[in-house]
């Protein structure tokens, strides 16, 4: 019977007249009717938008998304709330939110005033308000007279109390194709890079046998914390001064809160300056407790300055807290250092507030955006609320009041305080070659923000995709930022179970949201429990916001775009991957997170692989050759603004923002890249054609030279032929030339005739032409020898015809020496 009642709760859907709904989308014109379960339940079993291993656990039809007055179907899966637009299978982004990204939810009832001409009263609106960790407040409206809302809330509460660790979606879907390589190897590779040992590559064998303990002249990697016995919230490998032994490190850890002793996070490859991190010292109530081991360890960060004749470098101890807060911690045994106990040191307080102040500031900022955005959780534009007083339609006093509310949230002031501290640290390291030790109370919130942002400014490697991943994994994950507590992710309890920190609260806890200010709203559920709610604080979101501010100041210095930061943050908040589960590296190792869940970094890399440099995650303005050093923003540039891609994407979705400009720039970049490729291809074709033309020109020049030489040779041959013909004819011989160029000389002796051929090459000397032995065809030829050869023109022995060859014999020697050239002949 219970199953039948639960099934009957899901048999309602929303039907409405298209004529009535067109252009209105109002609650009042909706017509609620019952539908048969088979007509709609099976239609969502094969949605294209469902992820791997994502399954629908609850379906609720006829729901209104109050923010945009859209009607549709609400689906609850083991991963998220899906809101599908009515009549389609397309999810509405605003109404679709991962379960882990929900900070709290509550049921409200809003009374609807009836028209005085109507005899019946309108039923009250039954609403469910869902507050997200990503700056949105979603309100769903449910059909009156049904129990769909109650069933949905019960399902959400069941999702917030998982019976097993492995019921979490990150473990349900498993690593799939986004396998997570061991993050310990990546941490060691980053250490190797910082020590100048980039040629070394870490491996699991190296981690198991402890052979990763390498060093340079000043610093070394120690495996003292390989079993997390020294400090359970520190990584397995630590980078420390080479002059400090492991025994001294163990003694120094007892003087720091949570045993988080001073260790190196980053070192300058040229000057030797370092950025170190730790927790607060345990100086006690009277601020008089000391530790020689801690003082020696901190002093070892002040290595000798290069080129300064042995002068030690300056050491700054940057306390992220306000001074009064540091003094107040003395009552609990904490406090701050005294510069008199630490040589060459100077203590600086940055005045950054604690996690509780950041949580309240974030909540006020979210309510401000919901109140003054284009779309709000009550479906009313800020232009129309309360007669337009929130913006005044251009009323300057109202606009000033709105801006003052933004200032009262304190979010931008906190951002500016963090950026000012980061700029100060980067300037000390880059300009003075000083070392800086940063800490707050526990050394895992404000300390992590300052250290990682300072590294981002000083090292251009961290401004690339690979470097950004290395920075987050080193300073945030490895050094124990408690993500489960701060982001409100599933927590690891002693029993090994998870509990989603989703709060179901009454309307009275929301004083600022528009829907909560509506008269007639009432709480229908008492406040529920929220695990670790006091530890929840958007510290990491604040850090990502600071990164976006730096990207706004230096738009060409980062390889990644603001869109990448948004998608990265969404993946983190959704808990789809296991990278940011748990509170420390030790906890993630104990829960085998790496082997059992997918990797966020692999997923983002896979997205970029389809688009290359034209992908939305890539910055089309990136210029690494221009920004290959430290970034030192001046104080005037540290005035922050709202991050439009993240803060305004829900409250002002239709307003033009930087993402539109970025999209256009990227389109132009893609077009420019295509044109560049076309130009390069055309240039290659032109080079090939030019080479071909050059070779043809060379061949043509050779042919012309050959033709010119042939013409000159032909002219010379014609002249030589004429000269030879006249010379031979003067001797009484007859010369015949054929068309083929053959030449014969005929000597007549009565009825006998002797014919002699002359070679084709008429440029040869006459002597060589006539000295060859020729067969005489005439038997009575006076020049015929016994061998049958002709001895012409050597006819001195011939007495019978001597008188006929007197002239030939007399002139033969001169004729043999004759070299025939054009210059020898005169024009005929």
Buried (B, 14 or more C-beta within 10 A) or exposed (E): EEEEEBEEBBBBBBBBEEEEBEEEBEBEEBEBEEBEBEEBBEEBEEBEEBBEBBEBEBBBBBBBBBBBBBBBBBBBBBBBBBBBBBEEEEBBEBBBBBBBBBBBBBBBBBBEEEEEEEEEEBEBBBBBBBBBBBBBBBBBBBBEEBBBBBBBBBBBBEBBEBEEBEBBBBBBBBBBEBEBEBBBBBBBBBBBBBBEBEEBEBBEEBBEEEEBBBBBEBBBBBBBBBEBEBBBBBBBBBBBBBBBBBEBBBBBBEBBBBBBBBBBBBBBEEBBBBBBBBBBBBBBBEBEBBBEBBBBBBBBBBBEBEEEEEEBBBBBBBBBBBEEBBBEBBEEBBBBBBEEBBEBBEBBBBBBBBBEEBBBBBBBBBBBBBBBBBBBBBBBBBEEBEEBBBBBEEBEEBBEBBEEBBEEBBBBBBBBBBBBBBBBBBBBBBEBBBBBBBBBBBBBBBBBBBBBBBBBBBBBBBBBBBBBBBBBBBBBBBBBBBBBBBBBBBBBEEEEBBBBBBBBBBBEEBEBBBBBBBEEBEBBBEBBEBBBBEBBBBBBBBBBBBBBBBBBBBBEBBBBBBBBBBBBBBBBBBBBBBBBBBBBBBBBBEBEBBEBBBBBBBBBBEBBEEEEBBBBBBBBBBEBEEBEEBBBBEEEBBEBEBBBBBBBBBBBBEEEBBBEEBEEBBEEBBEEBEEEEEEEEEEEEEEEEEEEEEEEEEEEEEEEEEEEEEEEEEEBBEBBBEBBBEBBEEBEBBBEBEEEEEBBBEBEBEEBEBBBEBEEEBEEBBBEBBEEEBEBBBEEBBBBEEEEBBBBBBBEEBEEBEEBBEEBBEBBEEBBEBEBEEEEEEEE
